[in-house]
């Protein structure tokens, strides 16, 4: 029995010692092979769900440390300050392709094993191999964001204070909070909150236009952020849906924008407005946390 052609791609994320790319192209395959493919996809998705996508886990990749010549702490700090993996490679005069290939190494080995085990056709193997390489390159060029908010918030603070991000991080690590730092140069916490909220509103505007699968899907880190920030629970409540049902719709490729329309809920007036209110409260708390900077 044959299956109809179908393509599924999930944005890759490299964490710990491996890079998992849940990217597959299903063509006509025997039912037994289809079952194996489905189980492989389930295992890959479970791996992704267990990974938070934060910078500390990425920096812990020892293979990445070796090829870049940076310690875990150095990688964590540089990525947290807004640099990409490509930037780090250039800083050390390392060919970016070597870094990309390091990220792909574990995944490609598993892909070879699956192909030899008959879990995919030659065309599927070729498509996944090429797709993984393209996605890894995009990942190399991205400015990374910590799982619980990201350096786009810290960058907004740095711009307001006219201060280097690295200097803010240094002060925060010494035990100060963002509010302390801003007040020391005559800027009150309301201005800081407003600056961070401005970029967070843009983040929210982007998130509501994304699903959890398909072409226009959230990154693994953004999915984690969406849940841990309380956004998922908040939106599910506004849509009068259970969290599990809401997740199911997102995983089917539907965006929050589409789901809101289907539920006859005002996206801007109800969903976005509620998220922005929640975000403001969180920011007000975050800028007063000693030793923390939006992580």
C-alpha positions as CSV (number, residue, x, y, z in Angstrom):
1,X,0.0,0.0,0.0
2,X,1.4,3.4,-1.0
3,X,1.3,6.7,0.8
4,X,0.7,10.1,-0.9
5,X,3.7,12.4,-1.1
6,X,4.0,14.7,1.9
7,X,6.6,17.0,3.3
8,X,7.2,18.0,6.9
9,X,9.9,20.2,8.2
10,X,10.8,21.3,11.8
11,X,13.3,24.1,12.5
12,X,16.5,22.6,13.8
13,X,18.0,23.4,17.2
14,X,21.4,22.3,18.4
15,X,21.7,21.6,22.1
16,X,24.0,19.7,24.4
17,X,26.1,17.5,22.1
18,X,23.8,17.1,19.2
19,X,21.7,18.9,16.6
20,X,18.3,17.4,15.9
21,X,16.6,18.1,12.6
22,X,13.1,16.7,12.5
23,X,12.9,17.1,8.7
24,X,11.4,14.4,6.5
25,X,9.9,14.0,3.1
26,X,7.4,11.1,2.8
27,X,7.0,9.6,-0.6
28,X,5.5,6.2,-1.7
29,X,6.7,3.7,0.9
30,X,5.5,0.3,2.2
31,X,3.3,0.5,5.2
32,X,5.9,-1.2,7.4
33,X,8.5,1.5,6.5
34,X,5.9,4.2,7.1
35,X,5.4,2.9,10.6
36,X,9.1,3.1,11.2
37,X,9.3,6.6,9.9
38,X,6.4,7.7,12.1
39,X,8.1,6.2,15.2
40,X,11.4,7.9,14.2
41,X,9.5,11.3,13.9
42,X,7.9,10.7,17.3
43,X,11.3,10.1,18.8
44,X,12.8,13.2,17.2
45,X,9.9,15.3,18.3
46,X,10.3,14.0,21.9
47,X,13.9,15.0,21.8
48,X,13.1,18.5,20.6
49,X,10.4,18.9,23.3
50,X,13.0,17.9,25.9
51,X,15.3,20.6,24.7
52,X,14.8,24.2,25.9
53,X,16.8,25.9,23.3
54,X,18.6,28.2,25.8
55,X,22.1,29.5,25.3
56,X,23.6,27.6,28.1
57,X,22.7,24.3,26.5
58,X,24.0,25.4,23.2
59,X,27.3,26.6,24.8
60,X,27.7,23.2,26.5
61,X,28.2,21.5,23.1
62,X,31.9,20.4,23.5
63,X,32.3,19.8,19.8
64,X,31.3,23.4,19.2
65,X,33.7,24.6,21.9
66,X,36.5,22.7,20.2
67,X,35.9,24.0,16.7
68,X,35.5,27.6,17.8
69,X,38.2,27.6,20.4
70,X,35.9,29.3,22.9
71,X,34.9,28.0,26.4
72,X,31.3,27.3,27.4
73,X,31.3,30.6,29.3
74,X,32.7,32.6,26.4
75,X,30.2,31.1,23.9
76,X,27.3,31.7,26.3
77,X,28.3,35.4,26.9
78,X,29.0,36.2,23.2
79,X,25.7,34.7,22.0
80,X,23.8,36.3,24.8
81,X,25.2,39.6,23.8
82,X,23.7,39.3,20.3
83,X,26.4,37.6,18.2
84,X,25.6,34.7,15.9
85,X,27.6,31.5,15.5
86,X,28.9,32.9,12.2
87,X,30.2,35.9,14.1
88,X,32.0,33.7,16.6
89,X,33.6,31.8,13.7
90,X,34.9,35.1,12.2
91,X,36.2,36.3,15.6
92,X,38.5,33.2,15.7
93,X,39.2,33.1,11.9
94,X,37.5,29.7,11.7
95,X,35.7,28.7,8.5
96,X,32.0,29.0,9.3
97,X,31.4,25.8,7.2
98,X,33.4,23.9,9.8
99,X,31.1,25.1,12.5
100,X,28.0,24.3,10.4
101,X,29.4,20.8,9.7
102,X,30.0,20.3,13.4
103,X,26.3,21.0,14.1
104,X,25.3,18.6,11.4
105,X,27.6,15.8,12.3
106,X,25.4,13.8,14.8
107,X,22.3,14.3,12.7
108,X,23.9,13.3,9.5
109,X,25.2,10.1,11.1
110,X,21.7,9.2,12.3
111,X,20.4,10.0,8.8
112,X,22.9,7.6,7.3
113,X,21.8,4.9,9.8
114,X,18.1,5.4,9.0
115,X,18.8,5.2,5.3
116,X,20.8,2.0,5.5
117,X,18.0,0.5,7.6
118,X,15.5,1.2,4.8
119,X,13.6,3.8,6.7
120,X,13.6,6.2,3.7
121,X,14.1,6.2,-0.1
122,X,17.1,7.7,-1.8
123,X,15.1,10.7,-2.8
124,X,14.0,11.2,0.8
125,X,17.5,10.9,2.0
126,X,18.8,13.4,-0.5
127,X,16.1,15.9,0.3
128,X,16.6,15.7,4.1
129,X,20.3,15.9,3.7
130,X,20.1,19.1,1.6
131,X,17.3,20.5,3.8
132,X,19.3,20.0,6.9
133,X,22.3,21.8,5.5
134,X,20.2,24.8,4.5
135,X,18.5,24.9,7.9
136,X,21.9,24.6,9.7
137,X,23.2,27.6,7.7
138,X,20.2,29.7,8.7
139,X,20.8,28.7,12.3
140,X,24.4,29.7,12.0
141,X,23.4,33.2,10.9
142,X,20.7,33.8,13.5
143,X,21.1,36.0,16.5
144,X,20.3,33.6,19.3
145,X,17.9,34.4,22.1
146,X,17.7,32.7,25.5
147,X,14.7,30.5,26.1
148,X,13.1,32.8,28.6
149,X,12.9,36.0,26.7
150,X,16.1,36.8,24.9
151,X,18.7,39.4,24.2
152,X,16.3,41.5,22.1
153,X,15.0,42.7,25.5
154,X,18.5,43.3,26.8
155,X,19.4,45.1,23.6
156,X,16.4,47.5,24.1
157,X,17.8,48.3,27.6
158,X,21.3,48.8,26.3
159,X,20.0,51.2,23.6
160,X,18.0,53.2,26.2
161,X,20.9,53.4,28.6
162,X,23.5,54.0,25.8
163,X,25.6,51.1,27.3
164,X,27.2,48.0,25.9
165,X,25.3,44.8,26.6
166,X,28.5,43.2,27.9
167,X,28.8,46.0,30.5
168,X,25.2,45.5,31.6
169,X,25.7,41.7,31.9
170,X,28.8,42.4,34.0
171,X,27.0,44.7,36.4
172,X,24.1,42.3,36.7
173,X,26.4,39.4,37.5
174,X,27.8,41.5,40.3
175,X,24.4,41.4,41.9
176,X,22.7,44.5,40.6
177,X,19.3,44.5,38.8
178,X,18.4,46.4,35.6
179,X,16.5,49.0,37.7
180,X,19.6,49.7,39.8
181,X,21.7,50.2,36.7
182,X,19.2,52.5,35.0
183,X,18.6,54.6,38.1
184,X,22.3,55.1,38.6
185,X,22.4,57.1,35.4
186,X,19.1,58.9,36.0
187,X,16.7,56.8,34.0
188,X,13.6,55.6,35.9
189,X,12.1,52.1,35.7
190,X,9.0,53.3,33.8
191,X,11.2,54.3,30.8
192,X,13.0,50.9,31.0
193,X,9.7,49.0,31.1
194,X,8.4,51.0,28.2
195,X,11.5,50.4,26.1
196,X,11.4,46.6,26.7
197,X,7.7,46.4,26.2
198,X,8.0,48.1,22.8
199,X,10.2,45.2,21.5
200,X,8.1,42.6,23.3
201,X,5.0,43.9,21.5
202,X,6.7,43.3,18.2
203,X,7.7,39.8,19.4
204,X,4.0,39.1,20.3
205,X,2.9,40.4,16.9
206,X,5.3,38.0,15.3
207,X,4.3,35.0,17.4
208,X,0.5,35.3,16.7
209,X,1.3,34.9,13.0
210,X,3.2,31.6,13.5
211,X,2.2,28.0,14.1
212,X,4.1,25.1,15.7
213,X,4.7,23.3,12.4
214,X,5.0,23.9,8.7
215,X,6.7,26.6,6.8
216,X,5.9,29.6,9.1
217,X,6.5,28.0,12.5
218,X,8.1,29.2,15.7
219,X,11.6,28.2,16.5
220,X,12.1,25.6,19.3
221,X,13.3,28.4,21.6
222,X,10.2,30.5,20.9
223,X,7.9,27.6,21.6
224,X,9.5,27.2,25.0
225,X,9.3,30.9,25.6
226,X,5.7,31.0,24.5
227,X,4.8,28.3,27.1
228,X,7.1,29.4,30.0
229,X,6.1,33.1,29.7
230,X,2.5,32.1,30.4
231,X,1.5,33.2,26.9
232,X,0.1,29.8,25.9
233,X,-2.1,29.5,28.9
234,X,-3.2,33.1,28.5
235,X,-4.2,32.7,24.8
236,X,-5.9,29.4,25.4
237,X,-8.0,31.0,28.1
238,X,-8.9,33.9,25.7
239,X,-9.9,31.5,23.0
240,X,-12.0,29.4,25.5
241,X,-9.9,26.3,24.6
242,X,-8.1,23.8,26.7
243,X,-4.3,24.1,26.5
244,X,-4.0,20.6,24.9
245,X,-6.6,21.5,22.2
246,X,-4.8,24.8,21.6
247,X,-1.5,23.0,21.2
248,X,-3.1,20.5,18.9
249,X,-4.3,23.3,16.6
250,X,-0.8,24.9,16.6
251,X,0.8,21.6,15.8
252,X,-1.5,21.2,12.9
253,X,0.0,24.3,11.3
254,X,-2.7,26.8,12.3
255,X,-1.5,30.2,13.6
256,X,-2.9,32.0,16.6
257,X,-4.3,34.5,14.1
258,X,-6.2,31.8,12.3
259,X,-7.4,30.0,15.4
260,X,-8.7,33.3,16.8
261,X,-10.7,33.9,13.7
262,X,-12.1,30.4,13.8
263,X,-13.1,30.9,17.4
264,X,-14.7,34.3,16.6
265,X,-12.3,36.1,19.0
266,X,-10.9,39.5,18.4
267,X,-7.2,39.0,17.8
268,X,-6.1,42.5,18.5
269,X,-8.6,43.6,21.1
270,X,-8.6,40.4,23.2
271,X,-5.7,38.1,22.5
272,X,-2.9,40.6,21.7
273,X,-4.1,43.1,24.3
274,X,-4.1,40.4,27.0
275,X,-0.6,39.2,26.0
276,X,0.8,42.8,26.1
277,X,-0.7,43.3,29.6
278,X,0.9,40.0,30.8
279,X,4.2,41.0,29.2
280,X,4.2,44.4,31.0
281,X,3.8,42.7,34.4
282,X,6.6,40.2,33.7
283,X,8.9,43.0,32.5
284,X,8.3,45.0,35.6
285,X,9.3,42.0,37.7
286,X,12.3,41.1,35.6
287,X,14.0,44.5,35.8
288,X,13.9,44.2,39.6
289,X,15.5,40.8,39.8
290,X,19.0,40.9,41.3
291,X,21.6,39.0,39.2
292,X,19.2,38.4,36.2
293,X,18.8,39.9,32.8
294,X,15.8,38.5,31.0
295,X,16.7,34.8,31.2
